[in-house]
Amino acid sequence: MREVTTVYAEERQQAMARQVTTRGRMSVAEIAREYDVTTETVRRDLSALEQLGLVRRVHGGAVPATALTSLELGLGERDAANTEAKERIARAALDLLPPAGGSVLIDAGSTTARLAAALPRSHRLVVFTHSVPIASRLGTNPAVELHLLPGRVRPTTQAAVGAATVAAVESLRVDVAFVGANGVSSGHGLSTPDSEEAATKRALVRSGERVVALVDSTKIGVDSAVRFAALEEIDFVVTDDALSTADRKALAAAGAEVVVA
């Protein structure tokens, strides 16, 4: 029976690799539906295929191995993915806010944007961000003293990046820095495809008295091109309940406290 199961898994993985190559991109959820397996099984299969050089794992799915390593989804596409999980993560992150009058840095991203939208209108905070959409959301919150950081705005993420942004962040020391990531793994840490985004995120991590990563479970176990922080530098990882037991143990072993929304 074990031999039959192994053969089936290999056949499924080969079929997955062919379909990813043919379609150019497939999401974890799409593959799970097509092959009637769990998303955890899909992620294991994709990890095996990536090790064989047949596909490349990206946020929420996979692309052919020949795809550009800098492939990055636009903010609109990312915002439409895993919306329910991201809303839960944002609500759970509210428990990690500093006391009234405290200061926070909010990184650009679709999950961090939901945190910004969920900030209470009766809890005074000083908020720094390099994200244009997040600044727009916070502009009408009467409890927020808003500071929009300078820099060149990248169209893909609508976030300010570059030397001016990094310098502005490095001059700060805040109570809590909330950061996003395209990938989080015990081996590679927190990562993102773009080097300028990574430089800004690296500065964000250094500027926080506490650092909280907001990442949905599809990003756990995924490596993107540029690492900006080791897991040891992160105090809390807030994610959703699709996180596997193995991934949770790996995160905890690296020193991060895992909060499951």
N, C-alpha and C positions, 0 to 999 in steps of 0.2 A: 504493500500500500504506500509506503514512504517513497519508493522509487517512482510510482505513478504520479504522486503529488509533485515531486521534483521536476519530472518531465513536463507536467502541466505548467508549473511556474515558469520554466524556461521558455516554453512555447508562448505563454502569455507575454513575457517580457520581450521576446523577439517581435511579436505582433505589435506591441506598444511602440517599440523603436521604429518599426516601419510606418506606423500611422503618424507618429510625431514628425518623421522626415517628410511624409507626404503632405501633411497639413501645415507644417511650418511652426505650429504651436498647439499644445493641448494643456488644459488645466487639470489639476489633480481630480477635481470633482467630475469633470467630463470623462476622464479615464475610468474612474471608479464606477460611474454609471454604465459605461460601455462594456466593462468586463465583469460587472456585478461583484466587485470586491470592495473592501473598506478603503478609506483614504489612507489609513496607516499602511496597508498592504501596497498601495500605489506608491507611496513615498519610499518604501523599502525597495520596490522594483526599480524606481527611477534612480535611486542611489546605486543599485547594482549596475544598471545600464550606463550611468555616468562613469563608474569605475572602469567599465569596458570601453569607454570612449564613444558610445553609440548615441547618447543624448547629452544635453547640458541642462541641469536643473536651474530654473529661474523662479522668481516669486510666483507661487501659486501653481506651478506646472513645469513644463519642459519644452525645450526647443531642440532642433537638430544640433548635433555636435559641431557642425560647420557654421552655426550662427555666430554673429559677432559677440565677443565676450562682454562688450559694453552695453548689450541690449538692456533697455530700461523702459518700463511702462510709464506712460504719462499719468499725471495726477488724476485726471478724470477717469481713466480706466482702472487705476488702483482704488479710487474712491468707491467704485461700483462693485468691488470684489469683497466678499466676506463681510457684508455690512452689519449683519446682526452681531457677529462676534466682535467687531470693532466697537459697536455701541456698548456692549457689555464691558469690554476692556476699559473704555473711557470712563464709564460709571464707577468701575472698581478703582480706577486711578484717583478718583476724587478723594478717597480715604487717605491718600498719601500727600495731599496738599499741606503746605506749612500753615501754622496758625495765621489768623487775620493780621494783615500788615506785612506778611512775609513776601519773599521774592521768588519768582520761578522763571526758568528759561523753557520755551516750548519750541521744539524742533519742527521743521517742515514735515508733512506727511499726512496721509489720509486718516490714520488712527489718532495722531496728536491733534488734528483739526477737530475731531469729535470731542476730545477732551476740552479744547478751547470753547466749543459750543456749549458744553455741559457745565462750565464754571458757574457757580452760583452768583447771583446778582446782589447778594448781601454779604459776601465774604471778601473783604478788601485784600487785594493782591497787587504787587508790582510785577508786571509781566513783560519779559523781553522775548522777541521772536524775530527770526529772519524770513518768515513766511508771509507773503503778501495776503493769501487767503485767510490765514489765521488772524492776522492783524485786522482784516476787514470784519471778521466775525466778532472780534473783541472790542472794536471801536464803539459799539453801542452798549457795552456792559458798564454800568455806572460804578461798579465796585473795582474796576480794573484801571490802574495807572499804566498805560500802554507805551512801550518803547519799541519802535520798529528799527531793526538794525540795518546799517548801510551795506551796499555791495551791488554787484551785477546780478540781475534776476535771470535765472535759468528758465526758459520756457517750459521744459519738461516737468519741473517740480514747482515752478513759480516761487522759488526761494532765492534769497540773496546769497551769493557765494563770492569767494575771492579774498584777496589780501585784506581789504577794508573790513569785510565781515569777520574774518578770523581775528583781526586786531581788536575789533569792538567786543567780540565775545571774550577774548583773553583778558580784557580789562575788567571783567565782571566777576563777582563771587555771589552766587545766589543760593537760597536755601535748598531748592530742588530743581534739577534739570531733567525734563522729560524728553527722551529721544526716541526716534523711530529707527528702523533698520530694514534693509532688504533681505538680510540673512543673519541667522544667529546659530552658531554651532560651538560645541565644546572645544573643537580643535582650532577654528579660525576666529572665534569671537564674533563680534558684531561687524557687519560689512555692508557695503553699498557699491554700485557699479562705477560711480563717478569720483574721480580723485579730488575735485574741488568740494563736492558735497562731503566727502570723507574728512577733508581738512576742517570744515566747519563743524561737523559732528564731533570730531576729536577735541576741538576747543570747547564745545558744549559740555562734554564729559568732564573735562578738567575744571570747568567753572562751577560745577555743582557740588555743594556740600553733601548732598545725596543725589544719586543718579538713578532714574527710573526708566527702564526700556519698555515701550508699549509695542508689542508685536503679536500679531495673530499666529495661530499654531502652524499655518502653512509656511511660515518663514523659519520655523525651528528645524534645525538640521540642514539648512541650506547655506551654502557659501557663495557670496558675491565677490567681485573682483578685488575690492580694496577694503582691508580691515581698518576700522577706526577706533576700536576699543576691545580689550580683552574682557572676558566675562568677570574676571576678578575686580574690574573697575566699576562694575554695575552692582548697585545695592538691591534693586528689585527688578524682576522681569514679570510684567503683567501680561497674561495671555489668556486664551480661551480653553474651554474644557475638552477640546479635541486633542490636546497635548497628550502624547503617549507617555506611559509610565517610564519608559527608558529615557526619553528626552528630559522628563522632569528630574529624574535622578542625576542625569548628566549636568544639567544646569545647577542643581543644588550642590553637586560635588565640586563645581567650579567656584562656589562661593556666593552665588546669586540667590536671593530669597525669591521663590516663585509664588506669585499670586494668581490663582486661577479664577477667572470671571465666569 
